[in-house]
Amino acid sequence: MTRIALAKSPARRLLIAATAAAAGAAFAMSGSVSAGAAGYPVVRPSAQDSVQVATGVLPPTQAACNAVGRRCFTPASMQNSYDISPLLAGGNDGHGRTIAIIDSFGYDTVASDLENFSKQFGLPLMCGMPGVTCAPGMPTFEWDQWDGKRPVKQPPSGSHGTNQQASNAWAEEVALDTQWAHATAPGANIILMSTSVAETQGVQGLPQMMNAEQYLVDNHLADVVSQSFSTAEPAFHGAASIDHLRHAYVSGTAAGVTFLSSSGDNGTANNAKTPIKNPAALDYPSVGWPASDPLVTAVGGTYLCTDAATGTTVDSTSPGGLCGKFPGQRDVGWTFSGGGYSSIFARPSYQDTLPTGSTPIGTMRGVPDIAYQASAGTGVLIYDTAPGDNGGSDVNDGSWFVIGGTSSSCPQWAGLVAIADQMAGHDLGLIQPKLYSLASGAGYGTYFFDVTTGNNTASPTVPGYPATTGWDPVTGLGTPDAAKLVPALGE
């Protein structure tokens, strides 16, 4: 494995359980799981629908975003929207904790882009940024290349291949994940762990990604793992092929690591594995893995209908998303938020008790657990200098995009967990039992913004679900009031 912009993270010790059996006891797979050859399906990043708003080092104005029919959230307005600001003001910023981000490829200017993003929005600089002198106590950024290389050659013009190896296609995803994990927990260390083969390569890609996560667990390198990718459960060749991939979740959960995953960006509609170029659409509702895994916290999405300039008030009139259709609502269920019920994993015990009025969960695992801003119409700003991401040009002196997807939701929730770990003084590991316990008590409305509007019917031929009171298969338990929820996670 090659490490780029190496920065030494604080030494940590995680207690490894003598056996991981206890971690797996909270759930069961439906159907038998047996050894055998595994066939792995198409997986795609969960960044969705980006629009270039400006070029150069300076971020665009809100007027520029409105001109393209979007509202653009900055770190400050997002912190205010979800009540993170009081935590940061109290010194609770994830200091001493490490967030690992799992992506394909990475890109060569990821550290300098994170540096400019941080400078423009007044975020702390990190040891590992190219223009930064390291100092004691400074958070660190590190890019680890799992197999020691990253292909940079793009498919030739007119290529008849699958285009799944186009590394620049992942650059916006990488920028989104790194910049918004830092925007949420600006004191936390970040490890970008990349593989040199896209997950979309099937049998090669998914095991590499899971082995990279196992390396993080075995070497006690991360407290929180953010996964912004998803593939439909029915695309796997049965439960056994998923079981072969889950090893890091089992051992990592036993070690106190928290795993989070985007719930997907297709609502209830997904694609099968084949044919590779144009995979067949499934004609029934489905959910994606790893979000459906009971050892992974599934993060769904919303339209965030607050004032993008400040984040302090509800804004139902500015451009972006479906906010105008639901006046007075601060969060609306995102049409493309992945959600529904697993066809592989049985309902875990932590979903046995739900808030009053919730959509019922039957015998199978319900997805997602929680939600956060995801729509690109009410999206976040990212800075990206990857060649090819500037209108196709090989020269990119800096591009600002407004972007969405549940891969915006996931790294921001990972930042909240890093802060919760810091406040608790230890790693929290599997957080769903606490999430559902808090939501099912009298203080539900204290900890969560209950999202009761919207629907994730993304395809006219595949039925979706409505957002309802309590838990629902669009936004889970809802979005966080971070100042109240984050400290309670560790109590």
C-alpha positions as CSV (number, residue, x, y, z in Angstrom):
1,M,0.0,0.0,0.0
2,T,1.3,3.5,-0.9
3,R,0.6,6.4,1.4
4,I,0.4,9.9,-0.1
5,A,1.0,13.1,1.9
6,L,1.8,10.9,4.9
7,A,0.8,12.4,8.3
8,K,1.2,10.5,11.5
9,S,-2.2,10.0,13.2
10,P,-2.4,9.9,17.0
11,A,-1.7,6.4,18.4
12,R,-4.9,4.6,19.4
13,R,-5.7,1.2,20.8
14,L,-9.0,-0.5,20.2
15,L,-10.0,-3.5,22.2
16,I,-10.5,-6.4,19.9
17,A,-13.1,-8.9,21.2
18,A,-11.9,-12.5,21.5
19,T,-14.6,-13.4,19.1
20,A,-16.8,-11.5,16.7
21,A,-19.8,-13.8,17.3
22,A,-21.4,-11.3,19.6
23,A,-21.3,-8.6,16.9
24,G,-23.2,-10.8,14.6
25,A,-25.8,-12.0,17.1
26,A,-28.0,-8.9,16.6
27,F,-29.1,-10.0,13.2
28,A,-29.6,-13.0,11.0
29,M,-29.6,-13.5,7.2
30,S,-32.7,-14.9,5.7
31,G,-32.0,-18.1,3.7
32,S,-28.9,-20.3,4.1
33,V,-25.4,-19.0,3.8
34,S,-22.9,-21.5,2.4
35,A,-19.4,-21.4,1.0
36,G,-18.9,-21.2,-2.7
37,A,-17.8,-19.0,-5.5
38,A,-19.1,-15.4,-5.1
39,G,-20.3,-13.2,-8.0
40,Y,-20.2,-9.5,-7.3
41,P,-22.4,-6.9,-8.8
42,V,-22.1,-3.5,-10.2
43,V,-21.6,-0.8,-7.6
44,R,-21.6,2.9,-8.2
45,P,-20.7,6.0,-6.2
46,S,-23.7,7.7,-4.6
47,A,-22.8,11.3,-5.7
48,Q,-25.7,12.5,-7.8
49,D,-26.5,15.4,-10.2
50,S,-23.7,18.0,-9.9
51,V,-23.7,21.4,-11.6
52,Q,-20.6,23.6,-12.1
53,V,-21.4,27.0,-10.7
54,A,-18.1,28.8,-10.8
55,T,-14.4,28.6,-11.7
56,G,-11.4,29.8,-9.9
57,V,-10.4,29.5,-6.2
58,L,-13.3,31.6,-4.8
59,P,-16.6,30.0,-4.1
60,P,-19.7,31.2,-6.0
61,T,-22.3,33.5,-4.5
62,Q,-25.7,32.4,-3.5
63,A,-27.1,34.4,-6.4
64,A,-24.9,32.4,-8.8
65,C,-26.4,29.2,-7.4
66,N,-29.9,30.5,-7.6
67,A,-29.3,31.4,-11.2
68,V,-28.9,27.7,-12.1
69,G,-32.0,26.8,-10.0
70,R,-30.1,25.6,-6.9
71,R,-29.4,26.7,-3.4
72,C,-25.8,26.0,-2.2
73,F,-25.0,25.2,1.4
74,T,-21.6,26.2,2.9
75,P,-20.1,24.6,6.0
76,A,-21.4,27.4,8.2
77,S,-25.0,27.2,6.9
78,M,-25.0,23.4,7.1
79,Q,-23.7,23.6,10.7
80,N,-26.5,25.9,11.6
81,S,-29.1,23.9,9.8
82,Y,-28.5,20.8,11.8
83,D,-27.5,22.6,15.1
84,I,-23.8,21.5,15.0
85,S,-22.5,25.0,15.7
86,P,-23.0,24.7,19.5
87,L,-20.9,21.6,19.6
88,L,-18.1,23.2,17.7
89,A,-18.2,26.3,19.8
90,G,-17.7,24.0,22.9
91,G,-14.6,22.4,21.4
92,N,-16.4,19.3,20.3
93,D,-15.1,19.0,16.7
94,G,-14.0,15.3,16.4
95,H,-10.4,16.1,17.7
96,G,-8.4,12.9,18.3
97,R,-10.8,10.7,16.2
98,T,-10.2,9.5,12.7
99,I,-12.7,9.2,9.8
100,A,-11.8,6.7,7.0
101,I,-13.4,7.4,3.6
102,I,-13.5,4.5,1.1
103,D,-13.5,5.4,-2.6
104,S,-12.1,4.3,-5.9
105,F,-9.0,6.0,-7.3
106,G,-8.8,9.2,-5.5
107,Y,-7.2,12.0,-7.6
108,D,-3.9,13.8,-7.5
109,T,-5.0,17.2,-6.2
110,V,-7.4,16.0,-3.5
111,A,-5.3,17.3,-0.7
112,S,-4.8,20.8,-2.2
113,D,-8.5,21.0,-3.1
114,L,-9.3,20.2,0.5
115,E,-6.9,22.9,1.5
116,N,-8.5,25.6,-0.7
117,F,-12.0,24.5,0.5
118,S,-10.9,24.9,4.1
119,K,-9.3,28.3,3.5
120,Q,-12.3,29.7,1.7
121,F,-14.7,28.6,4.4
122,G,-12.5,29.2,7.5
123,L,-12.1,25.6,8.4
124,P,-8.9,24.4,10.3
125,L,-6.0,23.4,8.0
126,M,-4.7,19.9,8.2
127,C,-1.3,18.3,8.4
128,G,-0.9,16.6,5.1
129,M,-2.2,19.5,3.0
130,P,0.6,20.5,0.6
131,G,0.9,24.1,1.6
132,V,0.6,23.5,5.4
133,T,3.3,23.3,8.0
134,C,2.4,20.7,10.5
135,A,2.0,21.7,14.2
136,P,1.2,19.7,17.3
137,G,-2.5,19.1,17.8
138,M,-3.4,19.7,14.1
139,P,-5.8,17.3,12.5
140,T,-4.2,15.2,9.8
141,F,-5.2,14.2,6.2
142,E,-3.7,11.1,4.7
143,W,-4.3,9.4,1.3
144,D,-3.7,5.7,1.4
145,Q,-3.7,3.8,-1.8
146,W,-4.7,0.3,-0.9
147,D,-2.7,-1.5,-3.6
148,G,-0.1,1.1,-4.2
149,K,-1.2,2.6,-7.4
150,R,-3.9,4.6,-9.1
151,P,-4.6,4.4,-12.9
152,V,-4.9,7.9,-14.4
153,K,-5.4,7.1,-18.0
154,Q,-8.9,7.6,-19.2
155,P,-10.6,5.4,-21.8
156,P,-9.7,6.6,-25.3
157,S,-12.2,8.7,-27.3
158,G,-14.7,6.5,-29.0
159,S,-14.0,3.6,-26.7
160,H,-16.6,0.8,-26.7
161,G,-15.7,-0.3,-23.2
162,T,-17.8,0.0,-20.1
163,N,-16.1,3.2,-19.0
164,Q,-16.1,1.8,-15.5
165,Q,-12.3,2.4,-15.1
166,A,-12.6,6.2,-15.8
167,S,-10.9,7.4,-12.6
168,N,-12.0,11.0,-13.1
169,A,-15.6,9.9,-12.8
170,W,-14.9,9.4,-9.1
171,A,-13.1,12.7,-8.5
172,E,-16.2,14.7,-7.5
173,E,-17.2,11.8,-5.2
174,V,-13.8,12.0,-3.5
175,A,-13.9,15.8,-3.2
176,L,-17.4,15.6,-1.7
177,D,-16.5,12.9,0.8
178,T,-13.3,14.5,2.1
179,Q,-14.4,18.1,2.1
180,W,-17.7,17.5,3.9
181,A,-16.4,15.1,6.5
182,H,-14.0,17.9,7.4
183,A,-16.7,20.5,7.3
184,T,-18.7,18.6,9.8
185,A,-15.9,17.5,12.2
186,P,-13.1,19.9,11.4
187,G,-10.9,18.6,14.2
188,A,-11.0,15.0,13.2
189,N,-8.3,13.2,11.2
190,I,-9.2,11.9,7.8
191,I,-7.9,8.9,5.9
192,L,-8.9,8.6,2.3
193,M,-8.5,4.9,1.4
194,S,-8.7,4.3,-2.3
195,T,-8.5,1.3,-4.5
196,S,-7.1,1.2,-8.0
197,V,-10.0,-0.7,-9.5
198,A,-13.5,0.6,-9.5
199,E,-16.1,-1.4,-7.6
200,T,-17.9,-1.5,-10.9
201,Q,-15.3,-4.1,-12.0
202,G,-17.3,-6.7,-10.1
203,V,-15.4,-9.6,-8.8
204,Q,-12.2,-7.6,-8.5
205,G,-13.5,-4.4,-7.1
206,L,-15.7,-5.2,-4.1
207,P,-13.3,-7.6,-2.4
208,Q,-10.5,-5.0,-2.7
209,M,-12.7,-2.4,-1.1
210,M,-13.7,-4.7,1.8
211,N,-10.1,-5.9,2.3
212,A,-9.0,-2.3,2.5
213,E,-11.6,-1.8,5.3
214,Q,-10.3,-4.9,7.0
215,Y,-6.8,-3.4,6.9
216,L,-8.1,-0.3,8.7
217,V,-9.7,-2.4,11.3
218,D,-6.8,-4.7,11.9
219,N,-4.4,-1.8,12.2
220,H,-6.7,0.3,14.4
221,L,-6.5,3.2,12.0
222,A,-10.1,4.5,12.0
223,D,-12.9,5.1,14.5
224,V,-15.6,5.8,11.9
225,V,-15.8,4.5,8.3
226,S,-17.8,6.4,5.6
227,Q,-18.9,4.4,2.5
228,S,-20.5,6.4,-0.3
229,F,-21.3,3.5,-2.7
230,S,-24.2,1.1,-3.1
231,T,-25.4,-1.8,-5.1
232,A,-28.8,-3.4,-5.3
233,E,-29.2,-6.5,-3.1
234,P,-30.8,-8.6,-5.9
235,A,-27.7,-8.0,-8.0
236,F,-25.8,-10.4,-5.7
237,H,-25.8,-14.1,-6.3
238,G,-27.6,-14.9,-3.0
239,A,-26.7,-14.2,0.6
240,A,-23.5,-16.2,0.4
241,S,-21.8,-13.7,-1.9
242,I,-22.5,-10.9,0.5
243,D,-21.5,-13.0,3.5
244,H,-18.0,-13.3,2.0
245,L,-17.7,-9.5,2.0
246,R,-18.8,-8.6,5.5
247,H,-15.7,-9.6,7.5
248,A,-14.6,-6.1,8.2
249,Y,-18.0,-5.2,9.6
250,V,-18.0,-8.1,12.0
251,S,-14.5,-7.6,13.3
252,G,-14.7,-3.8,13.1
253,T,-18.0,-3.6,15.1
254,A,-16.4,-5.9,17.8
255,A,-13.5,-3.4,17.9
256,G,-15.8,-0.4,18.4
257,V,-15.6,1.0,14.8
258,T,-18.8,2.6,13.4
259,F,-19.6,1.9,9.8
260,L,-22.0,4.2,7.8
261,S,-23.2,3.9,4.2
262,S,-25.2,5.9,1.8
263,S,-28.6,4.3,1.2
264,G,-28.5,4.9,-2.6
265,D,-29.7,7.4,-5.1
266,N,-32.4,5.5,-6.9
267,G,-35.3,5.6,-4.5
268,T,-36.8,2.0,-4.5
269,A,-35.7,1.5,-8.2
270,N,-32.4,-0.3,-8.9
271,N,-30.5,-2.1,-11.6
272,A,-29.4,-5.7,-11.9
273,K,-25.7,-6.6,-12.6
274,T,-26.0,-7.4,-16.3
275,P,-25.6,-6.4,-19.0
276,I,-22.7,-4.3,-17.7
277,K,-23.1,-1.4,-20.1
278,N,-26.8,-1.1,-19.7
279,P,-27.9,-3.2,-16.7
280,A,-31.5,-4.3,-16.7
281,A,-33.8,-2.3,-14.4
282,L,-35.4,-4.3,-11.6
283,D,-39.2,-4.1,-11.8
284,Y,-39.8,-4.3,-8.0
285,P,-38.7,-2.3,-5.0
286,S,-35.2,-3.1,-3.6
287,V,-32.6,-1.7,-1.3
288,G,-28.8,-1.5,-1.6
289,W,-25.9,-3.0,0.2
290,P,-23.9,-2.2,2.3
291,A,-26.6,0.1,3.7
292,S,-28.9,-2.9,4.2
293,D,-26.3,-4.6,6.4
294,P,-27.5,-4.5,10.1
295,L,-23.9,-3.8,11.2
296,V,-23.9,-0.6,9.0
297,T,-25.8,2.6,9.8
298,A,-27.8,3.4,6.6
299,V,-28.0,7.1,5.8
300,G,-30.9,8.3,3.6
301,G,-31.5,11.8,2.1
302,T,-33.7,14.9,2.2
303,Y,-34.3,18.2,0.5
304,L,-32.9,20.6,3.1
305,C,-35.3,23.6,3.0
306,T,-33.4,26.1,5.2
307,D,-31.9,29.4,4.2
308,A,-28.7,28.3,2.4
309,A,-26.9,31.6,3.3
310,T,-27.3,31.2,7.0
311,G,-29.1,27.9,7.8
312,T,-31.0,29.5,10.6
313,T,-34.5,29.7,9.2
314,V,-36.8,27.7,7.0
315,D,-36.9,28.9,3.4
316,S,-39.7,27.6,1.2
317,T,-39.3,30.1,-1.6
318,S,-35.7,30.0,-2.8
319,P,-34.8,27.8,-5.8
320,G,-33.9,24.2,-5.3
321,G,-35.6,20.8,-4.8
322,L,-39.2,20.4,-3.7
323,C,-39.2,23.0,-0.9
324,G,-41.8,25.2,-2.5
325,K,-44.3,22.3,-2.6
326,F,-44.1,21.7,1.2
327,P,-44.1,25.2,2.7
328,G,-42.9,25.5,6.3
329,Q,-41.0,22.1,6.2
330,R,-37.3,22.3,7.1
331,D,-36.6,18.8,5.6
332,V,-38.6,17.0,2.9
333,G,-38.0,13.3,2.0
334,W,-35.8,13.2,-1.1
335,T,-37.4,11.5,-4.1
336,F,-34.2,9.5,-4.8
337,S,-33.4,8.5,-1.2
338,G,-32.7,4.8,-1.2
339,G,-35.0,2.9,1.2
340,G,-37.3,0.0,1.7
341,Y,-36.8,-3.5,3.1
342,S,-34.0,-6.0,2.7
343,S,-34.5,-9.2,0.9
344,I,-31.4,-10.8,2.6
345,F,-31.1,-9.5,6.2
346,A,-33.7,-10.2,8.9
347,R,-34.9,-7.3,11.0
348,P,-32.3,-6.6,13.7
349,S,-33.5,-6.4,17.3
350,Y,-32.8,-2.7,17.5
351,Q,-35.7,-2.1,15.0
352,D,-38.1,-4.0,17.2
353,T,-39.3,-0.8,18.9
354,L,-40.1,2.3,16.8
355,P,-41.5,5.8,17.5
356,T,-45.2,6.0,17.7
357,G,-46.8,6.4,14.3
358,S,-43.9,4.8,12.4
359,T,-44.3,2.9,9.2
360,P,-44.2,-0.7,10.3
361,I,-41.1,-2.8,9.8
362,G,-41.9,-6.5,9.1
363,T,-39.6,-9.4,9.4
364,M,-36.8,-7.9,7.3
365,R,-34.3,-5.1,7.9
366,G,-35.7,-1.6,7.2
367,V,-33.5,0.9,5.4
368,P,-32.4,3.7,6.1
369,D,-31.8,4.3,9.8
370,I,-31.3,8.1,9.6
371,A,-31.1,10.9,7.1
372,Y,-29.4,14.1,6.1
373,Q,-29.4,16.6,3.3
374,A,-29.0,14.9,-0.1
375,S,-30.7,16.6,-3.0
376,A,-28.4,18.5,-5.4
377,G,-31.2,21.1,-5.7
378,T,-30.5,22.0,-2.1
379,G,-26.9,20.8,-2.3
380,V,-23.4,21.5,-0.9
381,L,-20.5,23.2,-2.6
382,I,-17.3,21.3,-3.4
383,Y,-14.0,22.4,-5.0
384,D,-12.4,20.2,-7.6
385,T,-9.4,20.6,-9.8
386,A,-9.3,17.1,-11.4
387,P,-8.5,17.2,-15.1
388,G,-11.7,16.4,-17.1
389,D,-14.0,17.8,-14.5
390,N,-14.0,21.3,-16.0
391,G,-16.3,20.8,-18.9
392,G,-14.2,17.9,-20.2
393,S,-11.0,20.0,-20.5
394,D,-7.7,18.5,-19.4
395,V,-6.9,21.9,-17.8
396,N,-8.8,22.6,-14.6
397,D,-7.7,25.6,-12.6
398,G,-10.5,25.1,-10.1
399,S,-14.2,24.3,-10.4
400,W,-16.9,24.8,-7.8
401,F,-19.9,22.4,-8.1
402,V,-23.2,22.2,-6.2
403,I,-23.7,18.5,-5.7
404,G,-26.0,16.0,-4.0
405,G,-26.6,12.4,-3.3
406,T,-26.7,10.2,-0.2
407,S,-22.9,10.3,-0.5
408,S,-23.3,13.9,0.8
409,S,-25.4,12.6,3.7
410,C,-23.0,9.8,4.7
411,P,-19.7,11.6,5.3
412,Q,-21.5,14.4,7.2
413,W,-23.1,11.8,9.5
414,A,-19.6,10.2,9.9
415,G,-18.4,13.6,11.1
416,L,-21.2,13.7,13.7
417,V,-20.2,10.2,14.9
418,A,-16.5,11.3,15.3
419,I,-17.7,14.2,17.5
420,A,-19.9,11.8,19.5
421,D,-16.8,9.5,20.0
422,Q,-14.8,12.5,21.2
423,M,-17.5,13.6,23.6
424,A,-17.9,10.0,25.0
425,G,-14.2,9.5,25.4
426,H,-14.4,6.2,23.5
427,D,-15.5,4.7,20.2
428,L,-19.2,4.0,20.1
429,G,-19.2,1.2,17.5
430,L,-22.7,0.1,16.5
431,I,-24.9,3.2,17.1
432,Q,-28.3,1.9,15.9
433,P,-29.4,0.5,19.3
434,K,-28.9,3.9,20.8
435,L,-30.5,5.7,17.9
436,Y,-33.6,3.7,18.1
437,S,-33.8,3.7,21.9
438,L,-33.6,7.6,21.9
439,A,-36.2,7.8,19.1
440,S,-38.6,5.5,20.8
441,G,-38.6,7.4,24.0
442,A,-40.3,10.6,25.1
443,G,-37.5,12.8,23.8
444,Y,-37.8,11.8,20.1
445,G,-38.6,15.3,19.0
446,T,-35.7,16.6,21.0
447,Y,-33.1,14.5,19.2
448,F,-34.5,14.2,15.7
449,F,-36.3,16.4,13.1
450,D,-39.1,14.0,12.1
451,V,-39.5,14.2,8.3
452,T,-43.1,13.5,7.4
453,T,-43.4,14.8,3.8
454,G,-42.0,13.5,0.5
455,N,-41.8,10.1,-1.2
456,N,-39.1,8.0,-2.8
457,T,-40.9,6.8,-5.8
458,A,-38.1,7.5,-8.3
459,S,-39.5,5.3,-11.1
460,P,-43.1,5.3,-12.5
461,T,-43.0,1.6,-12.7
462,V,-41.6,0.8,-9.2
463,P,-43.6,1.9,-6.2
464,G,-41.9,3.8,-3.5
465,Y,-42.8,4.8,0.1
466,P,-44.0,8.0,1.7
467,A,-42.2,9.8,4.5
468,T,-44.3,9.4,7.6
469,T,-44.4,10.2,11.3
470,G,-41.6,8.4,13.1
471,W,-39.5,5.8,11.2
472,D,-40.1,5.5,7.4
473,P,-38.3,3.8,4.4
474,V,-37.3,7.2,3.0
475,T,-35.6,9.1,5.9
476,G,-35.5,6.5,8.7
477,L,-35.8,8.1,12.1
478,G,-35.2,11.6,10.5
479,T,-32.4,14.1,10.5
480,P,-30.4,15.1,13.6
481,D,-30.6,18.0,16.0
482,A,-26.9,17.5,16.5
483,A,-26.4,19.6,19.7
484,K,-28.9,17.3,21.4
485,L,-28.4,14.0,19.7
486,V,-24.7,13.7,19.4
487,P,-23.9,14.0,23.2
488,A,-26.8,11.5,23.9
489,L,-25.3,8.9,21.7
490,G,-22.5,8.3,24.2
491,E,-24.5,8.5,27.4
